[in-house]
Amino acid sequence: MPPAALTEWTPQLKHLEQEANIAPHDTNTEREARRHRPALLGIAAALVFVLLLFLGYLFYETDGETDRPVDSSTMETQTAPQ
């Protein structure tokens, strides 16, 4: 036998399940897809723009400079303060 608290909530849960399964019958999905197309294209364009900016930033930061090898004979030596 299920606990009393569970049996009290069972009718309410069944009601919520029935409400969740109900979809509007007058929804025209093709029309909704047409209406959302400009927004989705705008989001895609913004993502491409941000990707291009990020790639540009990476190329800017790594503009072909390479670290020169350090010659230990010309390197200054520093001693830690005592």
C-alpha positions in Angstrom: 0.0 0.0 0.0 1.5 3.4 -1.0 2.1 6.0 1.7 -0.8 8.3 2.5 1.1 11.4 1.3 1.5 9.8 -2.1 -2.2 8.8 -2.4 -3.2 12.4 -1.6 -1.2 13.8 -4.5 -2.0 11.1 -7.1 -5.2 12.8 -8.4 -3.4 16.2 -8.7 -0.5 14.6 -10.6 -2.8 12.9 -13.0 -4.5 16.2 -13.7 -1.1 17.9 -14.3 -0.1 15.0 -16.7 -3.3 15.6 -18.7 -2.7 19.3 -18.9 0.9 18.7 -20.1 -0.3 16.5 -22.9 -2.8 19.0 -24.3 -1.4 20.9 -27.3 -3.3 23.7 -29.0 -5.1 22.3 -32.1 -5.0 25.6 -34.0 -1.2 25.8 -34.2 0.1 26.2 -37.7 3.7 25.0 -37.4 4.7 26.0 -40.9 3.6 29.6 -40.2 5.4 29.6 -36.8 8.5 28.3 -38.5 8.3 31.2 -41.1 7.8 33.7 -38.3 10.9 32.4 -36.4 13.2 32.3 -39.4 14.4 35.9 -39.2 15.2 35.6 -35.5 17.0 32.3 -36.0 19.0 33.8 -38.9 19.9 36.8 -36.7 21.2 34.5 -33.9 23.2 32.4 -36.4 24.7 35.6 -37.9 25.6 36.9 -34.5 27.3 33.6 -33.7 29.3 33.7 -37.0 30.3 37.3 -36.3 31.5 36.4 -32.8 33.4 33.4 -34.2 35.1 35.7 -36.7 36.0 38.2 -34.0 37.5 35.5 -31.9 39.5 34.1 -34.8 40.7 37.6 -35.6 41.7 38.1 -32.0 43.7 34.8 -32.1 45.5 35.8 -35.2 46.2 39.3 -33.8 47.7 37.8 -30.6 49.8 35.2 -32.5 50.9 37.5 -35.3 53.9 35.3 -36.3 56.2 36.5 -33.6 58.4 33.8 -32.2 60.4 33.9 -29.1 64.1 34.3 -29.8 66.4 31.8 -28.2 68.0 33.2 -25.1 71.8 33.4 -25.2 72.9 32.6 -21.7 76.2 34.5 -22.2 74.4 37.8 -22.6 71.7 37.1 -20.0 72.0 39.2 -16.9 72.0 37.3 -13.7 70.1 38.6 -10.8 70.6 37.5 -7.2 67.8 37.4 -4.7 68.0 40.1 -2.0 69.3 38.9 1.3 
